[in-house]
Amino acid sequence: ATSRSMATPVAAVAAQLEKFKAAFAREDLEACVKLLAELKMGMLSFGSLPPAAPSAPSSSQQQELLLAREILEYGTLVSIKTVDIPAFERHIAQLKVYYADCGSLPAAE
């Protein structure tokens, strides 16, 4: 059995994203904003995010990129629901890199 402290950064962030998705489904925007901040802090441990994104990411790097993109996409949705225009603009600006420069990633769901 693996303990929580031994989880990879990607696994820890992925688990946190599931908590966020549950809050998002409940439309608990207060929890979403809090969890989103924690998710973004977790993304800081990812080594392959733009501008350092590799042109041909390995499987683990692709996992980081996909997770980060999904977090930013949810951030965009939360900023719309909370009518936070500056946050919306920041999320869109950050996402543009994933859509333009990380073309090897599978399409978002």
Backbone torsions as a table, in degrees:
resi	resn	phi	psi	omega
1	ALA	NA	138.8	178.6
2	THR	-97.1	138.6	177.8
3	SER	-85.8	162.6	-177.9
4	ARG	-60.3	-35.5	-177.7
5	SER	-69.8	-20.2	-179.5
6	MET	-91.6	-4.0	-179.2
7	ALA	-65.5	144.1	177.2
8	THR	-67.9	157.2	176.9
9	PRO	-55.5	-39.8	179.8
10	VAL	-63.5	-45.0	-179.7
11	ALA	-63.8	-40.3	179.7
12	ALA	-64.9	-43.9	179.6
13	VAL	-67.9	-39.4	178.3
14	ALA	-61.5	-40.2	177.8
15	ALA	-65.5	-40.2	178.3
16	GLN	-65.9	-36.9	178.9
17	LEU	-63.1	-35.3	177.3
18	GLU	-64.1	-39.2	175.3
19	LYS	-62.1	-43.0	178.9
20	PHE	-60.4	-46.2	-178.0
21	LYS	-60.5	-36.8	177.7
22	ALA	-64.9	-42.8	177.7
23	ALA	-65.5	-39.5	179.4
24	PHE	-63.5	-42.1	178.7
25	ALA	-63.0	-33.5	178.0
26	ARG	-80.9	-6.9	-174.5
27	GLU	59.4	36.0	175.4
28	ASP	-87.9	82.6	-173.0
29	LEU	-65.4	-32.6	178.3
30	GLU	-62.3	-46.3	177.7
31	ALA	-65.2	-38.5	179.8
32	CYS	-60.1	-45.3	-179.2
33	VAL	-62.4	-42.9	179.7
34	LYS	-65.0	-48.3	-179.1
35	LEU	-65.8	-35.0	178.8
36	LEU	-62.8	-41.2	177.3
37	ALA	-61.5	-41.6	178.6
38	GLU	-66.3	-38.6	178.7
39	LEU	-63.6	-42.3	179.4
40	LYS	-64.9	-36.8	175.8
41	MET	-64.1	-40.7	178.2
42	GLY	-63.0	-34.1	178.7
43	MET	-63.1	-23.2	-179.3
44	LEU	-63.0	-21.0	179.3
45	SER	-82.8	-8.1	179.9
46	PHE	-78.4	131.8	-176.7
47	GLY	-93.2	-7.2	-172.3
48	SER	-115.0	19.4	-178.7
49	LEU	-81.1	157.6	176.6
50	PRO	-56.0	145.3	7.1
51	PRO	-85.4	3.1	-177.8
52	ALA	-90.9	11.0	-176.9
53	ALA	-61.5	128.6	179.6
54	PRO	-72.4	150.0	179.9
55	SER	-71.4	-28.0	176.5
56	ALA	-128.4	80.9	-174.8
57	PRO	-66.1	144.6	173.1
58	SER	-70.8	174.9	179.9
59	SER	-59.5	-44.3	-179.0
60	SER	-69.9	-36.3	177.8
61	GLN	-67.4	-39.7	178.7
62	GLN	-63.3	-37.8	178.1
63	GLN	-61.5	-43.1	177.3
64	GLU	-61.5	-46.5	-178.2
65	LEU	-63.3	-43.3	179.8
66	LEU	-65.6	-41.3	179.2
67	LEU	-64.8	-45.3	179.1
68	ALA	-62.4	-42.7	179.5
69	ARG	-61.8	-43.2	-179.7
70	GLU	-63.9	-40.5	178.1
71	ILE	-61.1	-45.2	179.8
72	LEU	-66.8	-34.9	176.6
73	GLU	-64.3	-43.4	176.8
74	TYR	-65.9	-36.8	176.7
75	GLY	-59.0	-39.5	177.3
76	THR	-62.4	-44.9	-179.9
77	LEU	-64.2	-41.5	179.3
78	VAL	-64.6	-40.4	-179.4
79	SER	-65.6	-31.3	175.0
80	ILE	-67.7	-46.9	-177.7
81	LYS	-66.0	-29.5	179.9
82	THR	-96.2	3.3	-179.4
83	VAL	52.2	48.9	177.7
84	ASP	-106.3	88.0	-174.3
85	ILE	-62.2	-45.3	178.6
86	PRO	-59.2	-40.6	178.3
87	ALA	-65.9	-40.2	177.1
88	PHE	-58.1	-47.2	-179.2
89	GLU	-62.8	-39.6	178.0
90	ARG	-64.2	-44.9	-179.4
91	HIS	-63.8	-42.5	179.1
92	ILE	-62.8	-43.7	179.9
93	ALA	-61.2	-41.4	179.3
94	GLN	-68.8	-38.0	-178.8
95	LEU	-68.6	-32.2	-178.3
96	LYS	-53.9	-36.5	178.9
97	VAL	-62.4	-41.2	-178.8
98	TYR	-67.1	-38.5	-178.5
99	TYR	-77.6	-34.8	-176.1
100	ALA	-89.8	-44.4	-171.1
101	ASP	-100.2	-12.4	-178.8
102	CYS	-113.9	52.5	-175.1
103	GLY	-63.4	-16.5	-179.7
104	SER	-78.8	-7.4	179.9
105	LEU	-76.1	145.5	174.1
106	PRO	-63.1	156.6	179.8
107	ALA	-61.1	147.3	177.1
108	ALA	-68.4	150.7	-179.8
109	GLU	-81.6	NA	NA
